[in-house]
Amino acid sequence: MTLEGLHDDLFAAGCNRNELAIALIEACILSGIDSGPDIVRTVSALGHSKPSVGAQLSHNRGNNPVRYRWFKAETGHYRLHQ
């Protein structure tokens, strides 16, 4: 499924903007779009504001997998907690 298709499906299912951004960020990371600028650019191209995407990227980033969805590796690339 494309990111556009995922966005449309989640929007149709009633997800709010924050839930959409989080799901799209996760999909970006899984597909190899894993640098902050690339993630923000990709998700904002789907209609989300760059500041909002950046805020979600930061808010859900951390080393504790119980609390955070992803982390930033030493290389500067984002990874999902497995």
VMD Tcl script that builds the backbone (N, CA, C; Angstrom):
set m [mol new atoms 246]
animate dup $m
set s [atomselect $m all]
$s set {name element resname resid chain x y z} {
  {N N MET 1 A 0.845 -1.171 0.000}
  {CA C MET 1 A 0.000 0.000 0.000}
  {C C MET 1 A 0.895 1.240 0.000}
  {N N THR 2 A 0.475 2.241 -0.728}
  {CA C THR 2 A 1.217 3.502 -0.761}
  {C C THR 2 A 0.913 4.327 0.483}
  {N N LEU 3 A 1.754 5.308 0.746}
  {CA C LEU 3 A 1.487 6.213 1.862}
  {C C LEU 3 A 0.186 6.982 1.631}
  {N N GLU 4 A -0.075 7.349 0.382}
  {CA C GLU 4 A -1.323 8.039 0.063}
  {C C GLU 4 A -2.528 7.150 0.364}
  {N N GLY 5 A -2.418 5.883 -0.010}
  {CA C GLY 5 A -3.499 4.938 0.255}
  {C C GLY 5 A -3.714 4.726 1.744}
  {N N LEU 6 A -2.618 4.613 2.486}
  {CA C LEU 6 A -2.717 4.466 3.941}
  {C C LEU 6 A -3.391 5.688 4.541}
  {N N HIS 7 A -2.969 6.863 4.117}
  {CA C HIS 7 A -3.561 8.108 4.606}
  {C C HIS 7 A -5.068 8.117 4.342}
  {N N ASP 8 A -5.459 7.808 3.121}
  {CA C ASP 8 A -6.875 7.837 2.751}
  {C C ASP 8 A -7.683 6.813 3.543}
  {N N ASP 9 A -7.140 5.607 3.712}
  {CA C ASP 9 A -7.839 4.564 4.472}
  {C C ASP 9 A -8.020 4.961 5.934}
  {N N LEU 10 A -6.961 5.486 6.545}
  {CA C LEU 10 A -7.049 5.881 7.959}
  {C C LEU 10 A -7.976 7.076 8.147}
  {N N PHE 11 A -7.944 8.009 7.210}
  {CA C PHE 11 A -8.835 9.170 7.281}
  {C C PHE 11 A -10.287 8.716 7.166}
  {N N ALA 12 A -10.545 7.801 6.241}
  {CA C ALA 12 A -11.903 7.281 6.058}
  {C C ALA 12 A -12.379 6.520 7.290}
  {N N ALA 13 A -11.432 5.912 8.014}
  {CA C ALA 13 A -11.783 5.161 9.227}
  {C C ALA 13 A -12.003 6.080 10.429}
  {N N GLY 14 A -11.764 7.377 10.261}
  {CA C GLY 14 A -12.037 8.326 11.328}
  {C C GLY 14 A -10.849 8.698 12.202}
  {N N CYS 15 A -9.645 8.358 11.780}
  {CA C CYS 15 A -8.466 8.732 12.568}
  {C C CYS 15 A -8.309 10.249 12.583}
  {N N ASN 16 A -7.880 10.773 13.725}
  {CA C ASN 16 A -7.633 12.216 13.794}
  {C C ASN 16 A -6.266 12.542 13.193}
  {N N ARG 17 A -5.956 13.833 13.090}
  {CA C ARG 17 A -4.720 14.270 12.438}
  {C C ARG 17 A -3.470 13.725 13.124}
  {N N ASN 18 A -3.472 13.691 14.452}
  {CA C ASN 18 A -2.307 13.173 15.170}
  {C C ASN 18 A -2.115 11.688 14.917}
  {N N GLU 19 A -3.205 10.927 14.975}
  {CA C GLU 19 A -3.121 9.487 14.705}
  {C C GLU 19 A -2.634 9.234 13.277}
  {N N LEU 20 A -3.131 10.031 12.347}
  {CA C LEU 20 A -2.687 9.899 10.955}
  {C C LEU 20 A -1.194 10.166 10.830}
  {N N ALA 21 A -0.737 11.252 11.438}
  {CA C ALA 21 A 0.684 11.601 11.350}
  {C C ALA 21 A 1.557 10.503 11.949}
  {N N ILE 22 A 1.160 9.973 13.095}
  {CA C ILE 22 A 1.936 8.907 13.743}
  {C C ILE 22 A 2.013 7.675 12.846}
  {N N ALA 23 A 0.887 7.269 12.291}
  {CA C ALA 23 A 0.868 6.088 11.416}
  {C C ALA 23 A 1.717 6.317 10.171}
  {N N LEU 24 A 1.649 7.519 9.613}
  {CA C LEU 24 A 2.432 7.818 8.416}
  {C C LEU 24 A 3.926 7.882 8.716}
  {N N ILE 25 A 4.287 8.426 9.869}
  {CA C ILE 25 A 5.697 8.440 10.270}
  {C C ILE 25 A 6.214 7.011 10.425}
  {N N GLU 26 A 5.430 6.160 11.080}
  {CA C GLU 26 A 5.834 4.756 11.232}
  {C C GLU 26 A 5.995 4.091 9.868}
  {N N ALA 27 A 5.070 4.350 8.960}
  {CA C ALA 27 A 5.151 3.762 7.617}
  {C C ALA 27 A 6.387 4.280 6.876}
  {N N CYS 28 A 6.692 5.554 7.049}
  {CA C CYS 28 A 7.911 6.106 6.433}
  {C C CYS 28 A 9.144 5.370 6.939}
  {N N ILE 29 A 9.257 5.248 8.253}
  {CA C ILE 29 A 10.430 4.591 8.841}
  {C C ILE 29 A 10.557 3.160 8.331}
  {N N LEU 30 A 9.436 2.445 8.298}
  {CA C LEU 30 A 9.456 1.061 7.818}
  {C C LEU 30 A 9.870 0.959 6.353}
  {N N SER 31 A 9.528 1.972 5.571}
  {CA C SER 31 A 9.834 1.917 4.138}
  {C C SER 31 A 11.207 2.494 3.794}
  {N N GLY 32 A 11.966 2.928 4.814}
  {CA C GLY 32 A 13.309 3.428 4.564}
  {C C GLY 32 A 13.418 4.940 4.490}
  {N N ILE 33 A 12.310 5.629 4.625}
  {CA C ILE 33 A 12.342 7.096 4.722}
  {C C ILE 33 A 12.555 7.379 6.199}
  {N N ASP 34 A 13.804 7.536 6.607}
  {CA C ASP 34 A 14.094 7.496 8.038}
  {C C ASP 34 A 14.935 8.657 8.570}
  {N N SER 35 A 15.140 9.680 7.769}
  {CA C SER 35 A 15.797 10.880 8.305}
  {C C SER 35 A 14.707 11.902 8.625}
  {N N GLY 36 A 14.943 12.704 9.636}
  {CA C GLY 36 A 13.943 13.672 10.055}
  {C C GLY 36 A 13.428 14.552 8.931}
  {N N PRO 37 A 14.324 15.207 8.176}
  {CA C PRO 37 A 13.847 16.070 7.092}
  {C C PRO 37 A 13.035 15.319 6.032}
  {N N ASP 38 A 13.455 14.101 5.706}
  {CA C ASP 38 A 12.720 13.318 4.703}
  {C C ASP 38 A 11.344 12.906 5.219}
  {N N ILE 39 A 11.266 12.528 6.486}
  {CA C ILE 39 A 9.981 12.158 7.078}
  {C C ILE 39 A 9.037 13.359 7.081}
  {N N VAL 40 A 9.531 14.497 7.549}
  {CA C VAL 40 A 8.687 15.707 7.605}
  {C C VAL 40 A 8.228 16.094 6.205}
  {N N ARG 41 A 9.126 16.078 5.241}
  {CA C ARG 41 A 8.775 16.438 3.863}
  {C C ARG 41 A 7.731 15.474 3.285}
  {N N THR 42 A 7.906 14.191 3.515}
  {CA C THR 42 A 7.004 13.190 2.954}
  {C C THR 42 A 5.605 13.290 3.557}
  {N N VAL 43 A 5.531 13.364 4.882}
  {CA C VAL 43 A 4.219 13.411 5.532}
  {C C VAL 43 A 3.530 14.755 5.272}
  {N N SER 44 A 4.284 15.826 5.224}
  {CA C SER 44 A 3.659 17.126 4.949}
  {C C SER 44 A 3.132 17.200 3.518}
  {N N ALA 45 A 3.736 16.453 2.605}
  {CA C ALA 45 A 3.236 16.412 1.228}
  {C C ALA 45 A 1.843 15.782 1.146}
  {N N LEU 46 A 1.456 15.075 2.204}
  {CA C LEU 46 A 0.124 14.457 2.254}
  {C C LEU 46 A -0.895 15.348 2.963}
  {N N GLY 47 A -0.518 16.600 3.208}
  {CA C GLY 47 A -1.467 17.556 3.749}
  {C C GLY 47 A -1.302 17.912 5.209}
  {N N HIS 48 A -0.265 17.424 5.840}
  {CA C HIS 48 A -0.024 17.730 7.248}
  {C C HIS 48 A 0.987 18.874 7.337}
  {N N SER 49 A 0.852 19.720 8.333}
  {CA C SER 49 A 1.784 20.842 8.454}
  {C C SER 49 A 3.148 20.342 8.923}
  {N N LYS 50 A 4.190 20.963 8.425}
  {CA C LYS 50 A 5.546 20.576 8.808}
  {C C LYS 50 A 5.777 20.713 10.309}
  {N N PRO 51 A 5.333 21.814 10.947}
  {CA C PRO 51 A 5.526 21.905 12.401}
  {C C PRO 51 A 4.805 20.788 13.167}
  {N N SER 52 A 3.631 20.405 12.716}
  {CA C SER 52 A 2.882 19.337 13.387}
  {C C SER 52 A 3.584 17.989 13.236}
  {N N VAL 53 A 4.078 17.707 12.042}
  {CA C VAL 53 A 4.801 16.448 11.812}
  {C C VAL 53 A 6.076 16.429 12.647}
  {N N GLY 54 A 6.795 17.528 12.663}
  {CA C GLY 54 A 8.009 17.611 13.475}
  {C C GLY 54 A 7.727 17.421 14.946}
  {N N ALA 55 A 6.619 17.976 15.419}
  {CA C ALA 55 A 6.248 17.818 16.828}
  {C C ALA 55 A 5.939 16.365 17.149}
  {N N GLN 56 A 5.216 15.682 16.276}
  {CA C GLN 56 A 4.915 14.260 16.505}
  {C C GLN 56 A 6.190 13.425 16.457}
  {N N LEU 57 A 7.071 13.759 15.536}
  {CA C LEU 57 A 8.341 13.035 15.425}
  {C C LEU 57 A 9.134 13.154 16.715}
  {N N SER 58 A 9.180 14.344 17.283}
  {CA C SER 58 A 9.910 14.564 18.532}
  {C C SER 58 A 9.192 13.990 19.740}
  {N N HIS 59 A 7.887 14.195 19.792}
  {CA C HIS 59 A 7.096 13.771 20.950}
  {C C HIS 59 A 7.113 12.251 21.140}
  {N N ASN 60 A 7.188 11.510 20.070}
  {CA C ASN 60 A 7.132 10.043 20.132}
  {C C ASN 60 A 8.496 9.386 20.010}
  {N N ARG 61 A 9.567 10.179 20.208}
  {CA C ARG 61 A 10.940 9.679 20.098}
  {C C ARG 61 A 11.561 9.516 21.474}
  {N N GLY 62 A 12.159 8.359 21.696}
  {CA C GLY 62 A 12.864 8.118 22.943}
  {C C GLY 62 A 13.391 6.704 23.007}
  {N N ASN 63 A 14.203 6.440 24.006}
  {CA C ASN 63 A 14.842 5.124 24.121}
  {C C ASN 63 A 14.005 4.082 24.826}
  {N N ASN 64 A 12.966 4.490 25.541}
  {CA C ASN 64 A 12.126 3.552 26.280}
  {C C ASN 64 A 11.001 3.037 25.373}
  {N N PRO 65 A 11.060 1.766 24.955}
  {CA C PRO 65 A 10.052 1.247 24.023}
  {C C PRO 65 A 8.650 1.146 24.630}
  {N N VAL 66 A 8.541 1.203 25.927}
  {CA C VAL 66 A 7.219 1.175 26.553}
  {C C VAL 66 A 6.532 2.530 26.372}
  {N N ARG 67 A 7.315 3.581 26.368}
  {CA C ARG 67 A 6.760 4.929 26.323}
  {C C ARG 67 A 6.789 5.569 24.934}
  {N N TYR 68 A 7.778 5.212 24.123}
  {CA C TYR 68 A 7.980 5.877 22.842}
  {C C TYR 68 A 7.819 4.905 21.680}
  {N N ARG 69 A 7.461 5.419 20.532}
  {CA C ARG 69 A 7.221 4.592 19.345}
  {C C ARG 69 A 8.496 4.343 18.533}
  {N N TRP 70 A 9.403 5.312 18.547}
  {CA C TRP 70 A 10.639 5.192 17.767}
  {C C TRP 70 A 11.779 5.886 18.498}
  {N N PHE 71 A 12.987 5.660 17.995}
  {CA C PHE 71 A 14.165 6.299 18.570}
  {C C PHE 71 A 15.045 6.784 17.429}
  {N N LYS 72 A 15.968 7.654 17.759}
  {CA C LYS 72 A 16.905 8.164 16.768}
  {C C LYS 72 A 18.247 7.498 17.011}
  {N N ALA 73 A 18.716 6.767 16.017}
  {CA C ALA 73 A 19.984 6.040 16.122}
  {C C ALA 73 A 21.156 7.023 16.087}
  {N N GLU 74 A 22.324 6.540 16.440}
  {CA C GLU 74 A 23.527 7.371 16.435}
  {C C GLU 74 A 23.825 7.938 15.051}
  {N N THR 75 A 23.336 7.274 14.025}
  {CA C THR 75 A 23.542 7.738 12.648}
  {C C THR 75 A 22.626 8.902 12.291}
  {N N GLY 76 A 21.665 9.211 13.177}
  {CA C GLY 76 A 20.707 10.274 12.904}
  {C C GLY 76 A 19.442 9.794 12.232}
  {N N HIS 77 A 19.355 8.499 11.991}
  {CA C HIS 77 A 18.177 7.927 11.349}
  {C C HIS 77 A 17.218 7.373 12.398}
  {N N TYR 78 A 15.946 7.471 12.097}
  {CA C TYR 78 A 14.921 6.976 13.012}
  {C C TYR 78 A 14.690 5.489 12.805}
  {N N ARG 79 A 14.422 4.805 13.911}
  {CA C ARG 79 A 14.134 3.375 13.915}
  {C C ARG 79 A 12.945 3.127 14.818}
  {N N LEU 80 A 12.116 2.156 14.451}
  {CA C LEU 80 A 11.000 1.778 15.312}
  {C C LEU 80 A 11.507 0.850 16.409}
  {N N HIS 81 A 10.899 0.950 17.565}
  {CA C HIS 81 A 11.181 -0.031 18.617}
  {C C HIS 81 A 10.556 -1.354 18.191}
  {N N GLN 82 A 11.292 -2.408 18.318}
  {CA C GLN 82 A 10.781 -3.730 17.887}
  {C C GLN 82 A 10.303 -4.529 19.059}
}
mol reanalyze $m
mol bondsrecalc $m
mol representation Tube
mol addrep $m
